[in-house]
Amino acid sequence: MASCFSKELGQLSKLSQLAQLRKKMSLLSSWFGKKEDLQGKTSLRILLDILKTMREGVIIVGEDTRIIASNQPAYDAFARKNGALETKRLSEAIRDLSVHEAFKKALENDESSEVKFEFFFNEKRTFLVRVSPIEFENTKHAIGIFYEQTQIEHLEKVRQEFLSNVSHELRTPLTSIIAFVETLEDGAIDDKANNQRFLSVIRKNAERMHHLIDDILELSSIEAGTILIEQKNVAVANLVDEIFVNLSSKAETRKVKFQNNIEKDKTVWADKARLEQMLTNLIDNAVKFNRENGTVEVSISETEKTHLISVSDEGEGISSEHLPRLFERFYRTDRARSREIGGTGLGLAIVKHLARLHEGEVSVTSTVEKGSTFTIELPKNLS
């Protein structure tokens, strides 16, 4: 059902883009079909003035398929630092046969058409282009409007991955809950040696689902911009001590020690509740992924414009190939272990978004077999 819903949203998005392109093309064609001048301006000059106002890339070619006009977005996309597009053949700017065919149909058959193509220069970009015939100054031309879909397709991919991950993360505990409920229904509820253990597993998985849903709602609120922060000077050392107290039982269970290296009078400019949320996430992770008898250290340093709060552990460390994706939603270096110790896969994504709400950032360095250090960078209050 989730995949069907995502597919329908994608189709609606594409239909909306096509409708916008057709509307703009219709307006241009109808205007220049009148073959009128405005205050002595030629039709081409009027057209060029209009193109400057458009955010989509626009290319106009003559009957010889040489480009006679384009706008800045088209230059930014297709010029490849080879100078102006004007006077170049279309094939010099865009090496895609489907685009060439669309322009050929417009010039030779007076047909409008739409094509989608990928353009590679430094990075892959995807465009939806509508090409139509257009006549001005008694000469036949073809005009193409290029609507970039790169970001839209990326967001659609992210949405599909999110729906898939959520479904998977919920299915696992649900499957376990159903299995143990069925076991209890089949008579195990009278098994005094095991019924409490079965109920404990059901509770554990229900709590995991509850935490997951809470994190999804929290992340959605942050990304939607509905969470506001109230920044003030926050005493970091006291805040870290409070977090240590809250996590002390978990640390004792895993035989992990805490060390607060922050001076008592040190303050940072932040929303206290959100800073506590970020640090709790990082310190909790440092406890979970630490080695037995390891230490979690919290330190602070500063530059001219920022404070840097670091949380370090002495765990297994993280391989370098995982570091670039570590703050993505549901990304785990070891899925089985993360689920075993109770992670939802959203904690670091929440930390990243909360840091950016402060106009800051979060980063990580790690050495395998030695441990990891996560650093929250917060701007100082320089006003």
C-alpha positions in Angstrom: 0.0 0.0 0.0 2.8 2.4 0.9 4.5 1.8 -2.5 1.2 2.4 -4.3 0.7 5.6 -2.5 4.2 6.8 -3.2 3.8 5.9 -6.9 0.6 7.9 -7.1 2.2 10.9 -5.6 5.0 10.7 -8.1 2.6 10.5 -11.0 0.7 13.5 -9.7 3.9 15.4 -9.4 4.9 14.6 -13.1 1.4 15.6 -14.3 1.7 18.9 -12.5 5.1 19.6 -14.1 3.8 18.7 -17.6 0.8 21.0 -17.1 3.1 23.9 -16.1 5.3 23.3 -19.2 2.3 23.2 -21.6 0.8 26.3 -20.1 4.0 28.3 -20.6 4.5 27.0 -24.1 0.9 27.8 -25.0 1.3 31.4 -23.8 4.5 31.9 -25.7 3.1 30.3 -28.9 -0.1 32.3 -28.8 1.7 35.6 -28.2 4.2 35.2 -31.0 1.6 33.8 -33.3 0.1 37.3 -33.5 3.3 38.5 -35.2 2.9 41.9 -33.6 5.5 44.4 -32.4 5.3 46.2 -29.1 6.6 49.8 -29.0 8.9 49.2 -31.9 10.5 46.1 -30.4 11.0 43.0 -32.6 9.4 39.7 -31.6 12.8 38.2 -30.9 13.7 41.1 -28.5 10.4 40.7 -26.7 11.0 37.0 -26.4 14.4 37.5 -25.0 13.0 39.8 -22.4 10.5 37.2 -21.4 13.1 34.4 -21.2 15.1 36.4 -18.7 12.2 36.1 -16.2 11.9 32.3 -16.5 13.6 30.0 -14.0 13.4 27.1 -16.4 16.1 26.7 -19.0 14.9 27.8 -22.5 16.6 27.2 -25.8 15.4 28.4 -29.2 16.8 27.0 -32.5 16.4 28.1 -36.1 15.7 25.8 -39.1 19.4 24.8 -39.2 19.2 23.7 -35.6 21.6 26.4 -34.5 20.8 28.0 -31.2 19.6 31.6 -31.7 18.5 32.4 -28.1 18.7 31.0 -24.6 18.5 32.2 -21.1 20.7 32.0 -18.0 19.4 28.8 -16.6 20.0 27.0 -19.9 23.5 28.4 -20.0 24.2 27.3 -16.4 23.0 23.8 -17.3 24.4 23.1 -20.8 27.2 25.5 -21.6 29.9 23.5 -19.8 32.1 26.5 -19.6 32.5 26.6 -23.4 31.1 30.1 -23.9 27.6 31.3 -24.9 25.2 28.8 -26.4 24.1 31.2 -29.2 25.3 30.2 -32.7 26.2 26.7 -31.5 24.4 23.7 -33.0 22.0 22.0 -30.6 24.2 18.8 -30.8 27.1 20.8 -29.4 25.2 21.7 -26.3 23.0 18.6 -25.7 24.1 15.2 -26.9 20.9 13.4 -26.6 19.1 11.9 -29.6 15.6 12.1 -28.0 16.0 15.9 -27.6 17.3 16.3 -31.1 14.3 14.3 -32.5 11.9 16.5 -30.5 13.3 19.7 -32.0 13.3 18.1 -35.5 9.6 17.2 -35.2 8.9 20.8 -34.2 10.8 22.3 -37.1 9.8 19.8 -39.9 6.3 18.6 -38.8 5.0 21.4 -36.6 4.6 18.9 -33.8 5.0 19.5 -30.1 6.5 16.7 -28.0 7.8 16.0 -24.5 10.9 14.0 -23.6 12.8 13.2 -20.5 16.6 12.9 -20.6 19.7 12.8 -18.3 22.5 15.2 -18.7 26.0 14.4 -17.3 28.5 17.1 -16.5 30.2 17.0 -13.1 27.0 15.3 -11.8 23.9 13.6 -13.3 20.9 15.9 -13.8 17.5 15.0 -15.1 15.3 17.2 -17.2 11.8 17.1 -18.6 11.7 19.1 -21.8 8.7 20.2 -23.9 9.6 21.3 -27.5 7.1 23.2 -29.7 7.2 25.0 -33.0 7.1 28.8 -32.8 7.1 31.4 -35.6 8.3 35.0 -35.3 9.6 37.5 -37.8 8.2 35.2 -40.5 10.6 32.5 -39.7 10.0 29.0 -38.3 11.8 28.1 -35.1 11.6 25.5 -32.3 11.5 26.3 -28.6 12.4 23.9 -25.8 11.6 24.6 -22.1 13.7 22.4 -19.8 12.2 21.7 -16.4 14.8 20.2 -14.0 13.6 17.1 -12.1 16.9 16.2 -10.4 15.8 17.4 -6.9 12.3 16.1 -7.3 13.4 12.7 -8.2 15.9 12.7 -5.3 13.2 13.6 -2.9 10.9 10.9 -4.3 13.6 8.4 -3.9 14.1 9.5 -0.3 10.4 9.2 0.4 10.2 5.7 -1.1 13.2 4.6 1.0 11.6 6.2 4.1 8.3 4.3 3.5 10.2 1.1 2.9 12.3 1.5 6.0 9.4 2.4 8.2 7.5 -0.6 7.0 10.4 -2.9 7.7 11.2 -1.4 11.1 7.5 -1.8 12.2 7.1 -5.3 10.7 10.0 -6.8 12.7 8.6 -6.1 16.2 5.0 -6.7 15.1 6.0 -10.1 13.8 7.6 -11.0 17.1 4.6 -9.7 19.1 2.1 -11.7 17.0 4.2 -14.9 17.3 4.4 -14.7 21.1 0.7 -13.8 21.5 -0.2 -16.8 19.4 2.1 -18.9 21.6 0.3 -17.7 24.7 -3.1 -18.3 23.2 -2.1 -21.9 22.3 -1.6 -22.7 26.0 1.7 -21.1 27.0 -0.1 -18.6 29.2 -0.4 -21.4 31.8 3.3 -22.2 31.5 4.5 -20.5 34.7 8.1 -21.2 33.7 7.9 -19.2 30.5 4.8 -17.0 30.3 6.4 -14.0 32.0 9.4 -14.2 29.7 7.0 -14.2 26.7 5.2 -11.2 28.1 8.5 -9.4 28.6 9.4 -10.0 24.9 6.0 -8.6 23.9 6.5 -5.5 26.1 10.1 -4.9 24.8 8.9 -5.0 21.1 5.9 -2.8 21.9 8.2 -0.2 23.6 10.5 -0.4 20.5 7.6 0.4 18.3 6.6 3.3 20.6 10.1 4.8 20.5 10.2 4.4 16.7 6.9 6.2 16.2 7.9 9.0 18.7 11.2 9.5 16.7 9.3 9.6 13.4 6.9 12.2 14.7 9.8 14.2 16.2 11.8 14.1 13.0 8.8 15.0 10.9 8.1 18.1 13.1 11.7 19.3 12.8 11.8 18.8 9.0 8.4 20.6 8.7 9.7 23.6 10.5 7.1 23.4 13.3 9.6 23.3 16.1 10.9 26.6 17.3 14.1 27.1 19.4 14.6 29.6 22.1 18.3 30.2 22.5 20.0 31.5 25.6 23.2 31.0 27.5 23.2 27.4 28.7 25.6 26.0 31.4 26.9 22.9 29.6 28.7 21.2 32.4 25.6 21.1 34.6 23.5 19.8 31.7 26.0 17.0 30.9 26.0 16.0 34.6 22.2 15.7 34.6 22.4 13.5 31.5 25.0 11.3 33.1 22.6 10.8 36.1 19.7 9.9 33.8 21.9 7.3 31.9 23.8 6.0 35.0 21.9 2.7 35.3 22.4 1.9 31.6 26.1 2.8 32.0 26.5 0.6 35.1 24.8 -2.3 33.3 27.4 -2.0 30.5 30.2 -1.2 32.9 30.9 2.2 31.2 32.3 5.2 33.1 31.5 8.8 32.5 33.9 11.7 32.4 32.8 15.4 32.1 35.8 17.6 31.0 33.8 20.8 30.7 34.5 23.7 33.0 31.6 24.6 35.4 31.2 28.2 34.1 31.3 27.4 30.4 28.1 28.4 28.5 26.9 28.0 24.9 24.2 29.8 23.0 21.5 27.2 22.5 18.0 26.0 23.2 18.5 24.1 26.5 15.9 21.4 25.9 17.1 20.7 22.3 20.7 20.7 23.4 19.9 18.2 26.1 18.1 16.1 23.5 21.1 16.2 21.1 23.6 15.3 23.9 21.4 12.6 25.4 21.2 10.9 21.9 25.0 11.1 21.5 25.9 10.0 25.1 23.3 7.2 25.0 24.9 5.9 21.7 28.4 6.2 23.3 27.2 4.0 26.1 25.5 1.5 23.8 28.4 1.1 21.5 31.3 1.3 24.0 33.4 -1.6 25.1 33.1 -3.1 28.6 34.9 -0.9 31.1 35.2 1.9 28.5 34.8 5.6 29.1 32.4 8.2 27.6 34.0 11.6 27.6 32.3 15.0 27.0 34.6 17.9 26.2 34.3 21.4 24.7 36.5 23.6 22.6 35.9 26.8 20.6 36.9 28.9 17.6 36.4 32.6 17.1 32.7 32.0 16.0 31.7 28.6 17.3 31.6 26.2 20.3 32.4 22.6 19.6 30.9 20.0 22.1 32.4 16.5 21.6 31.2 13.2 22.9 33.8 10.4 22.7 33.7 6.6 23.3 36.2 3.8 23.4 34.2 1.3 21.4 34.8 -0.6 18.2 34.8 2.5 16.0 33.2 2.9 12.6 34.6 2.0 9.2 35.3 5.0 7.0 32.9 3.8 4.3 30.0 4.3 6.7 30.8 7.8 7.9 29.3 9.8 5.0 25.8 8.2 5.5 25.8 7.9 9.3 23.4 10.8 9.8 20.8 9.5 7.3 17.5 8.2 8.5 17.5 4.5 9.4 21.1 4.1 8.4 22.9 1.5 10.6 26.4 0.1 10.3 25.2 -3.1 12.0 21.4 -3.5 11.8 21.1 -6.6 14.0 23.2 -5.2 16.8 21.4 -1.8 16.7 18.0 -3.5 17.0 19.3 -5.7 19.8 20.3 -2.8 21.9 17.2 -0.8 21.2 18.1 1.7 18.5 15.5 3.2 16.1 17.9 4.3 13.5 16.7 7.9 13.7 18.6 9.3 16.6 21.6 10.7 14.7 19.2 12.2 12.0 17.4 14.0 14.8 20.7 15.3 16.1 21.7 16.6 12.7 18.4 18.5 12.1 18.4 20.0 15.6 22.0 21.2 15.1 21.0 22.8 11.9 18.1 24.5 13.6 20.7 26.3 15.6 22.5 27.1 12.3 25.2 24.7 13.4 26.3 21.2 12.3 27.2 17.8 13.7 30.2 15.7 12.5 32.0 12.4 13.4 35.5 11.1 13.4 36.3 7.4 14.1 39.1 4.9 14.3 38.3 1.2 14.1 39.1 -0.6 17.4 39.7 2.7 19.2 36.4 4.6 19.2 34.4 7.5 17.8 34.0 11.2 18.5 30.8 13.0 17.6 31.0 16.8 17.6 28.2 19.4 17.8 29.2 22.8 16.4 27.1 25.7 17.6 27.5 29.4 16.6 28.4 31.8 19.4 26.1 34.7 20.2 28.2 37.5 18.8 25.5 40.2 19.0 
